[in-house]
Amino acid sequence: MTGYTFLDAQYPRTLAETGMIGVFTFGWIIVAFYRESYRLYRFSEDGMYRGLALEMIAGLTGLLVHAVGANTFIIVRIMEPFWLTAGLVVASAKLDEEPPSEVAHV
């Protein structure tokens, strides 16, 4: 796709397609991911959870920089691992909050 109507930058594309409401919603989601990842990294004692949170922070930062000149958040090869990691971070944060259950050993 070429031509002047094709926007090859995520932020202007988001603004053009969804308006200010979409841009604010996009920003809210990004801030929520950063907040959840930072909280998991800061307060978890599990090394795997901390590593996953740090991966999300670094990866999301890289994607946001990449989105300045490319349509990062609509490319399937980028978004599949991103959403998988985002889901793992949120699930890990919920699991890390729960106290370990008592399991009867037989």
N, C-alpha and C positions, 0 to 999 in steps of 0.2 A: 504494500500500500504506500503510495507516494502522493504528494500533492499538498497544497496549503491547508486543506481541511483535516489532514491527519495530524493529531497532536502527539509528538513523541516525547512527552514528559508527563509524569503521573499527576502532578498537582494541578496544572492547568486543565488536564483532561477531567479530573475529578470535579473541578469547579464548573467546567462546561457541561458535564453530564448530570450532575446532581445539585448544583447551585451551592449557596452558602450553607444550607442545612446539611448537605452531604459532606462538605469540607469540615464542618464542625463535628459531625458524627464520626468521620474518619479520624480526626484529631483526638476525639474522646476515646476511641478504640485503641489508638496508639498509646496514649497516656495510660490507659488502663493496663495494657500489656507491660509497659515499663514499670508501673507501680507494683503489679503483681510479681514480676520477675525480680525486682529489687527487694521486695519484702521476703521472697523465698530465699534469695541469695544472702540477705543480711541475717535472717533469723533461723534458718534451718541448720541443724547440726549434721545432717546427712550429706556426705560429699557428693553423691550422685545428684541430689536435688540442687545443691549449690552450683555444680557444673552445668546442669541443664538450664538453670536461671541465668548464669553468666553467658551461656551460648545464646540464649534468647536476647539478652541485652546487646551483645556484640552483633549478632545477626540482624536484629531489627535496626540497629544504627546503620549498618552497612546497606540494608535495603532502602532506608530513608534517603541516604546519600545517593544511591544509585537511581532512585526515583526522580531526581532532579532532571536527568537527561534521558530517561527511558520509562516505558510503561511497565514498571516493575510489578505492580500488584494485580495485573491481569494475565501474567504469563503463568501458565499451568505448571511448568517445570520449577518455577520458583515458589508458587503458592502452595503446592501440595506439601512440601517439607515445612514450610512456614506454619501452616495451620496445624500440622501434626505436632510441631514443637510447641506452638501456642497452647494447644490442648493438653499436652503433657505437662507444661508448666502450671497451668491452672489446676489440673488434677493432682499434681504433686503437691501443690500448696494446700489443697484440701486434705490430702492424705497426711501431710506433715502436721496439720493441726490436730488430727484425731489421736487420742491416746492409744497405745498398742492394746489390742484386745487380749483378754485372758483366754488362752487356749489350753484345754485340758490335755495333758500328755498321757498317753496310754502306755 
